[in-house]
């Protein structure tokens, strides 16, 4: 981790804090020295002051973006203003930290940045270019999603992204933003399930100086930072009812108050929310507000599971092999027909994300660049975190039936199980499977289950 500040005392304090947290800090007293360090050694995250002699933190942010686009940059300043924070976020800063900083808040921001650093760099958006697989493939289900995203992006209505975990909801939210008239504005995201209520509220709405112990200065929240752009609220189903009330107001009125403040702040923000949960069920159980649900559900978009786009497994697998071979400095990998057959015989409950992670493991742990069915099956058996049916899948052989017949068997079992678990309620079964009612009925008819 690269620390950049012209205050040697602060560099020492930050270095000790990060070392205590298990991180390895590399200090630099100015932006030029920081760039030199970046050129000499791999760096996961940059934490830089904004105001420094010579090159400023914002200028350093731009240089890092040009030379090391996959390295997230956090900016910190004792002169925090909303325009400065918005400028930093629009310029590509991963986060904006105010001095004097709260230890837990700083570590939380760094943790988020480190998670981002572990992912592939984000490309220029467009069909077929997303490294996480949202636009890789040629299935009808994928084409339908692309078409709906393009139409949703043009307007200003709130979008609710639905689908199982790992289907690419964050990438879809970015696609909506990048295809909208707000593309030049900030894209700000917040994972609602990752924060307790008290921290979630302050992250959303910000706070005034003295709002609580440790609030030494005013801090703008994510809603405020997204002014002129898009705010993506991931896992909206995990938000408590207390926070739901405040969210409802800001979505309806586009105004709010910071914690500890009385001044009403007006914002121009487009909201995109996502969830893997059946919000209708949460509404019936009384844990999710019905009025908030209808405010969010203006443009609902369902992202297909990998089970609904099995023909995309091959292009996705080969795409991830290319991406991770380059990222890990390995030669190009090839995948044999029987290796592909093993991959296509798996249900992939974690969807594209799980397939991506598995292909990365193959690249890192395999001896050679040519992957066979034996290689793939062996690695499946070594992964205790995979679902039992996935890890236990046999190698393809002449007496196990064709690939298509085995795929249909897996699909039929999933349909029967979903109907049993929901008491034959087909609406709930469709939601459990992460597909539309129309797709469910088509599948039931195909498997003679109607």
N, C-alpha and C positions, 0 to 999 in steps of 0.2 A: 504494500500500500504506500502510495506516494503522498507525503505531507508537504504543502507549500505555503509558507508564511514568512514575512520579513521580521516577525517577532521571535527571537530565539527562545525566550522564556515560554511562549505558547507552544512552540515546536517541541520543547522538552516535556511539557505537561501532556500534550497530545500523544507523544511517543510513548510515555509511560502508561497512559490510559489504554492505548491500543495493544501494547505489549501485554498488559495485564489481562486484556480480553482475548489473548491468544493470537493476535495479528502481528505481522512483521512490518513495522514502519520504516520508510526511507525518507529522511527529511531533506528539504531543499529550501533555501532562504529566498529564492526568487524564481520567476517563471523560466528564465533561460537555463538555470541549473536543473530545473524540473524536466525540461525537454531533453537535456543531455542525459539525464538518468533514464528517461523513457527509451532513449535510443540505445542504451547500453544493457538494459535488463528488462525482463518481463514484469509488467505492473498490472495488477488486477483492478485497482480503483485509485482515483486521484481525489484528494481532499485539499482544496485550495482556498486561500483568502481571496476576496474580490479586489480590495484596494492594496496595491503593492507598488513600490517604485519601479519605473520602467514599464514592463509589460504587465497589464492588469490580469485579474483572474478571468474576466470575460474574454480577453484576448488569448489567454492560455487555453480556455475552453475551446475556442475556435481552432487553435493549432492542434490540440489533441484530437478534435473531431476530424481534421484533415489527415493527420498522420496515423492515428490509432483509433479508428471509429468504433471499435468494439470495447474500448476502455471507458467506463462511466466516470463522470466528473461531478463531484459535489462541491458547491461553493458555500463559503461562510463569510459573514460580515457582521460588524457591530453597528452598521448603518442600514438596517433592514427597512426597506420600503416596498410597498406592493408593486410599483412600476419596475423596480430593480429585480424583484423576485420573478415577475412575469417575463421580463427580458431574459433572465437567466434560463428559465424553463423553456421559452421559445427557442433559445439558442442551443438547447440540447442538454442542459444540466440535468443530472439524475435527481438532484434534490437541492434544497436551499436551507442552510443551517444558520441560525442567528447566534451571535455572541452576546453575552456569555451563554454558552450552550449547556443544556441539560445532558448529563452523562448518558442516561438511558435513551434519550431521544436521539442523540448522536449515534450511539451504537446501533439503534434500530435502523436509522437511515443508511448507515454503512452496511448493515446486514442485507438490506434490500438491494443495495448497489452491488454487493458481492454476488448475490443470487443472479442478478442480471449479467454480471461479468462471466458467469459460468455458461451462459447461453451463446448461441451463435450471433454475430452481428446482424442487425436488421438491414435488409436490402431496400433498394428502391421498390416501392409497392407496385404490384401489377400481377395479372394472372400468370401463374407458373413460376413466380419468383420468390415466394415466401419460403425461407429455409425450414420453418416449422411445419410445412406441409399443407397449409390451408388451401393453396391454389395449385398444388401438384396433383395431377391426375386428369382423366378425361371422362369420368363417370357422369351420368345424367344428374345424380344427386348433387355433385359438385358444381355442375353448370347451373343448376337451379339456385344454389346458394350464391354464386357469383352474380347472377342476374338480380336476385333480391337485394343483395348488398349494394349493388350499383344504383338501384332505384331508391333504396332507403337513404343513401348517402346524399343525394341531391337536395333533399328537403331539410327541415329543421326539427322535425318531430322526434320525440324521445323514442329510443330503440331499446327493446328488451331481447337480449340474446339468450336462447334456451339451448340446452343440450348437455350430454354427459361430460364428465371431466375428461380433459384431453382432446376435445374436438376442435379447439382453436378459437375460443370465444374472444380472447384478448386480441388475436390477430384480426378477427372479424371487426372488432371495435375500432382498431387502427385503420382498417380498410374503409370503414364508414367515415372516419375523420378525414383520411387522406383523399377521399373522393368527394368531399363536401366543399362548399364555399368557405368553410372555416379552416381549410388545410394550412393556411399560413399562420393560424393561431396555435396556441399550445394544446398538446394532447396530454392531459394529466390523468393518472390512474390511481386508484386506491383499492386495495384488497380488504374488503370489509371484514372478512372472517379472521384476518390476521391480528386484529387489534381488540383489546377490551373496550367496553363502552366509553369509559372516560377518555381514553386516548383517541378512540375513533371520532368522538365529537370534536375534540380539539384539532385533530388532523383535518376534519371536514371544514370546520367553520373558523379555525384560528382562535386566537385569544388576545386579550389586552394585557398590558403590563399589570402585574399584581392580581391577575384573575385567580391564581392559585399559587401555592408554594413552589418556587422555582421559576415562575413566569416573570423573568427580570426585564423583558421587553416585549413589545407587540410582535405577534407572528401571524402572517396571513395563512389561511387554511387552503385546502385543495380547491374548494369552490371558487375562492377569490383568485387563485393562481390560474384557474382555467378560463378566466374572463376573456371573451373573444374567441374561445376555442371549444374543446370538448372535454367533459369529465367522464371518465369510465369508472363505474362502480362495480367491481367484481364481487361475486358471491353476495348479492344484495339480500338474499334470503336469510342471511345470518345476522342481519341488523336487528337490534332490540327495538321494542315498540317506542321507547323513549326517544331514540334517535330517528325512528321512522316518522314521528310527528314533525320534527324539524326538517327532515328531508322533504316531506310532503309540501311544506310551506315554501321551501326554496325552489322546488320544481314548479309549483303553481304560480308563485308570485315573483320569482327571480330576485328575492331579497332575503336577508338574514341579519342577525347580530352576532358578532364575535363573542366568545365566552368572556364574561366579565365586562362586557360593553353594553352601551345603550344606543349607540349610533347604528342606524339601519344602513346596511351595505347593499347596493343594487349591483347585480351582475348580469352579463349576457353570456350564457353558457348553454351548450347543448349537452343533454344527459344521455349516456348510453350505459345500460345496466346489464348484468349477466348473472345467471344462476344455473346450477344443475338440479335444483330442487323443484318439486311440483308446487309452485306458489299457490295454485288454487286450493290445494289441500291445506296449506298453512293458513290461508284465509278462512277456510271452514273450521279449522281448529282454533282460530282466534289468535294465532301468533304472528300473523302478518296482516296489516291494515288493508281492508278492501279498497278504500279510496286511493291509497298509495299504489296498489296493484294496478288499478285502472289508469292511473297517471303514467305508470311505467310501461304498460302494455299497449301503447299507442301503435307501435310498429313491432309486432313480435316476429322474431326470426329463429327458426329451429336449425341448428347445425347438425348434420347427419353424423351418426357414429360410423366407425370404420366398418362395422357389419353391414351398413347400408351402402357402402361404396367399396365392396371387396375387390373390384377390378382396379382400384387405385393402389392396392398394396404393392404391386410390382413397381410402378413408377416412384412411389414413395420410398420403398426400400432402396432402390438404386440411387435415388436422389440423396438420401441420408448417408449412404455409403460414400458418395462423392464428397459431400459436405464435411463429414467427420474424418475422412482420410486426409483431406487438405488441412483441416484444423489440427490434426495430430501428427502432421509431418510424415505420413505414410504414403506409399505408392497407391495408385488407383486400385480399387477392389473390384472384383467380378463376382457374380452370384450365379451358381449353376441352376439348372432347371429343377433339380430335386431340392436344392436349398430353397428356391422360391416356393416350391410346393409345400414345404414344411411351414414356411411363414404364412402361406395362404390358408393353411388348415387350422390356424389358431383363431380364437374368438377376439383377442385383443380388447379385453374389457377396459383398459386404460386408453384405448383409441390411438390417435396419431402420436400423442406424446409418449405412450408406452412403446410403440413401434420405433420411434426416433431414439429413445433411450437404449432400446435393445440393439439397434443397428450400431450405435456408438460403442456399446460394449463389445460387439463383434469386431469392430475395427481395432479397438485398443487391445483386446485379449487374444485375438487370433494370430497364428504364426505367419500365415501366408496371405497373399492378396486374393487367392481364389477360394471362395467359400462354397462348400458342398453341403448337401443335406445332412451329412454326419456332423459337420462343424456347427450348423445351426441347431440341430437337435441336442448336441452336447452342451452348448451354451444355455439352451432352454432349461436343461436339467440341472444346471448349476445355479439357477436363480430362484432362491427360496421365496422372494417377494412376489413372484408371478403366481397367478391363480392356478390351482391344481390342474384344471383341464388343459391349461396352456403348457405347463411344464411336463405333463404326462403324455402329451401328444406323440403318437408313434411316428417313426419314419415312414414315408410313403413306400408302399410295395404293391405288387401286382394283385394281392389278395385282399386289399383293404378298400377296394372300390375306387372309382374315379375321383379326381379332385372335386368335381362339381357335386357328385353324390354325397361326399363327406361334408362339403360346405352346407348342402341342404339339410343334412342330418343335424348339424350343429345349430343351424338357424331354426329348425323345427323344434328342437329341444328348448331353445331360448323362448320361443313363442309360447309353448305349452307351460313352461315354468312361470312366465309372466302372468298368464291367465290364471294359473292356480294361486299365485301370490296375491292377486287383486280380486279374487272371488269372481272371476270371469267379467270384471268390469273393463271393457275394452278401451275406454278413455284413459283409465289409470294404467292399464297395461301398455298403451302406446307411450305414455309419459315415462313409465319405468324403463322401457326399452330405448327411450330417446328418439322416437320416430313419430311421425304424424299419424292421425287416425286413418287417413286415406292409405298411407303406406302399410299400416297394420292390417287393414282389411284386404289389401292386395296380397300381402304375405299369407294371411290366413286362407285366402282362396287358393293361392298357389300350392299350399301344403294340405289342402282339403280339410281344414280345421273349422270352417264356417258351419 
